[in-house]
């Protein structure tokens, strides 16, 4: 798939100038303006047509379960060469709409006017948070009195996921826990990845895995293969040195 064309990795999609929490996502390079994105995806589809690539052969991936891609569904009906693909966490495959720890933090920062630099003065950086399991990330945010958001309209609801799948979107797994899985015990990792695979295939998704934070190693990739994942996705900037026939390196579009 994608045959020398880029495999985009997208998170948030905003319209016009980014407002609210979109502003922080955009400043961190994980939100792209919708009109610009439509133009870039139209060009990607055109390039695939010129190369006479098969229909739905160029993957366009969306991580973290944001609702933003729903607005692009009409465009994908006409982009015949592009295959939209959602990567959902294990909880999101069951309809959980709570915000992941870092988005929870960004929402609070936006609402209170608090900078990330100010948060880091409390003793934890974004990079350090990413190393902790989700539960520990949330507990640290609890100590800062950052509100938990358990039913965010910004996260795809179960019915929206079903609707997109009915339109031909692929759904894959974004893992059982959103943190740097390279640090996990290998035996525990394989067991948990098997649960994540089962969760996504139960709802009709594919046994595909997008590594949280795009980070993987040769050994974690092998654990995923043994857990039953047939295709894996990283971020080029994080894991380009890992070369496997079942591993696709993606590029963040922002």
C-alpha positions in Angstrom: 0.0 0.0 0.0 0.9 3.7 -0.6 3.8 2.7 -3.0 6.2 5.5 -2.2 3.4 8.0 -1.5 3.3 9.3 2.1 1.1 7.6 4.7 -0.4 10.6 6.5 -1.0 10.4 10.3 -3.6 12.9 11.4 -5.0 13.8 14.8 -7.1 16.9 15.1 -8.6 18.9 12.2 -9.7 22.6 12.8 -11.4 25.2 10.6 -9.9 28.6 10.1 -7.8 29.9 12.8 -7.5 27.4 15.7 -9.5 28.3 18.7 -9.7 26.8 22.2 -7.8 23.6 22.7 -7.3 23.4 19.0 -4.8 26.3 19.4 -2.6 24.1 21.7 -2.9 21.1 19.5 -1.9 23.2 16.5 1.1 24.7 18.3 2.3 21.1 19.1 2.0 20.1 15.4 -1.0 17.7 15.8 -3.9 19.8 14.3 -4.2 20.7 10.7 -6.5 23.3 9.0 -9.4 21.6 7.2 -9.3 23.5 3.9 -5.5 22.9 3.7 -6.0 19.3 4.5 -8.7 18.8 1.8 -6.3 20.4 -0.7 -3.4 18.1 0.3 -5.6 15.0 0.3 -7.0 15.9 -3.1 -3.4 16.2 -4.4 -2.5 12.8 -2.8 -5.5 11.2 -4.5 -4.6 12.8 -7.8 -1.0 11.5 -7.6 -2.3 8.0 -6.9 -4.6 8.2 -9.9 -1.7 9.3 -12.1 0.3 6.3 -10.9 -2.7 4.1 -11.7 -2.9 2.8 -8.2 -5.9 0.6 -7.2 -8.9 2.1 -5.5 -8.6 2.5 -1.7 -4.9 1.6 -1.8 -3.5 4.7 -0.2 -4.0 4.8 3.5 -4.9 8.0 5.3 -4.8 7.4 9.1 -6.4 9.2 12.0 -5.2 8.5 15.6 -6.8 8.9 19.1 -10.5 8.7 18.2 -11.2 12.3 17.5 -14.6 13.1 16.0 -13.0 15.7 13.6 -12.6 13.2 10.6 -16.4 12.8 10.4 -16.5 16.1 8.5 -14.2 14.6 5.8 -16.4 11.6 5.1 -18.1 13.2 2.1 -14.7 14.0 0.5 -13.5 10.4 0.9 -16.5 9.2 -1.1 -15.0 10.9 -4.1 -11.3 10.3 -3.3 -11.4 6.8 -4.8 -7.7 6.0 -4.3 -7.6 7.0 -0.6 -8.5 4.6 2.3 -9.5 6.4 5.5 -8.4 4.4 8.6 -9.1 5.1 12.3 -6.9 3.8 15.0 -8.8 3.6 18.3 -7.6 2.8 21.8 -9.0 -0.4 23.3 -11.5 1.6 25.5 -12.6 3.7 22.5 -13.5 0.5 20.6 -16.1 -0.1 23.3 -17.6 3.4 23.0 -15.6 5.2 25.8 -15.5 8.9 25.0 -13.2 10.1 27.8 -10.3 12.2 27.0 -6.8 10.7 27.0 -4.5 12.3 29.6 -2.6 14.7 27.4 -5.8 16.0 25.6 -7.3 16.3 29.1 -4.4 18.5 30.1 -4.6 20.6 26.9 -8.3 21.2 27.4 -7.7 22.4 31.0 -4.8 24.6 29.9 -6.9 26.2 27.2 -9.9 26.7 29.6 -7.7 28.2 32.4 -5.1 30.1 30.3 -2.4 27.9 31.9 0.8 27.4 29.8 2.4 24.0 29.5 5.6 25.6 30.8 3.7 26.5 34.0 2.5 22.9 34.3 6.0 21.6 33.9 7.0 23.7 36.9 4.8 21.3 39.0 7.4 18.6 38.2 6.3 16.7 35.1 6.9 17.4 31.4 4.8 16.1 28.5 7.7 13.8 27.5 7.7 12.3 31.0 3.9 11.9 31.1 4.1 9.8 27.9 6.3 7.3 29.6 3.7 6.6 32.3 0.7 4.2 31.9 -2.6 6.0 31.3 -3.7 5.4 34.9 -0.7 7.0 36.4 -0.9 9.9 33.9 -4.5 10.6 35.0 -3.6 10.3 38.7 -0.9 12.9 38.3 -3.4 15.2 36.6 -5.8 14.6 39.4 -3.2 15.9 41.8 -3.1 19.1 39.8 -6.9 19.2 40.0 -7.3 18.9 36.2 -11.0 17.9 35.7 -11.6 14.5 34.1 -13.8 14.5 31.0 -15.6 11.2 30.8 -18.0 11.9 27.9 -16.4 14.3 25.5 -18.4 15.2 22.3 -15.0 15.6 20.7 -14.4 11.8 20.8 -16.2 9.4 18.4 -19.3 7.8 19.8 -19.9 4.1 19.1 -22.6 4.9 16.6 -20.3 7.3 14.7 -17.7 4.6 14.5 -20.2 2.2 13.1 -21.4 4.7 10.5 -17.8 5.3 9.3 -17.2 1.6 9.0 -20.4 1.2 7.0 -19.0 3.8 4.6 -15.9 1.7 4.1 -13.5 3.2 6.7 -11.1 0.7 8.3 -10.7 0.6 12.0 -7.5 -0.6 13.7 -6.1 -0.6 17.2 -4.2 2.1 18.9 -3.1 -0.3 21.6 -4.5 -1.3 25.0 -2.9 1.8 26.8 -1.8 5.1 25.4 1.8 5.4 26.5 5.3 4.5 25.3 4.9 0.7 25.2 8.6 0.1 24.6 9.0 0.3 28.3 6.6 -2.6 29.1 7.5 -6.0 30.3 7.6 -8.2 27.1 5.4 -10.9 28.4 2.8 -8.5 29.7 3.0 -6.5 26.5 2.1 -9.5 24.3 -0.8 -10.5 26.6 -2.2 -6.9 26.6 -1.8 -6.5 22.8 -3.7 -9.7 22.3 -6.6 -8.2 24.2 -6.4 -5.0 22.1 -6.4 -7.1 18.9 -9.5 -9.0 20.2 -11.3 -5.8 21.0 -10.8 -4.3 17.6 -11.6 -7.4 15.6 -14.8 -8.0 17.7 -16.3 -4.7 16.4 -15.3 -5.6 12.8 -12.0 -3.9 12.6 -8.7 -5.2 11.2 -5.9 -6.7 13.3 -3.7 -3.6 12.6 -1.8 -1.8 15.3 -0.7 1.9 15.4 1.9 2.2 18.1 1.1 4.8 20.7 3.3 7.9 20.2 4.5 6.0 17.0 7.2 4.3 19.1 8.3 0.7 18.7 11.3 -1.5 18.6 12.2 -4.8 16.9 11.2 -6.7 20.0 7.9 -4.9 20.5 7.0 -5.4 16.8 7.6 -9.1 17.3 5.4 -9.1 20.3 2.6 -7.5 18.3 3.0 -10.1 15.5 2.8 -12.9 18.1 -0.3 -11.2 19.5 -2.0 -11.6 16.1 -1.5 -8.1 14.5 -1.0 -8.5 10.8 0.1 -4.9 10.1 1.8 -2.3 12.3 2.2 1.5 12.0 4.8 3.7 13.5 5.8 7.4 13.1 8.8 7.8 10.8 10.3 10.4 13.1 10.2 8.0 16.0 11.0 4.6 14.6 12.3 4.8 11.0 15.3 2.6 11.9 13.0 -0.4 12.4 12.6 -2.1 9.1 10.0 -4.9 8.7 7.7 -5.9 5.9 4.7 -5.6 8.2 5.6 -2.1 9.6 4.5 1.1 7.9 6.2 4.4 8.8 3.8 7.3 8.8 4.3 11.0 8.6 2.4 13.5 10.8 0.6 16.1 8.8 0.1 19.4 10.5 
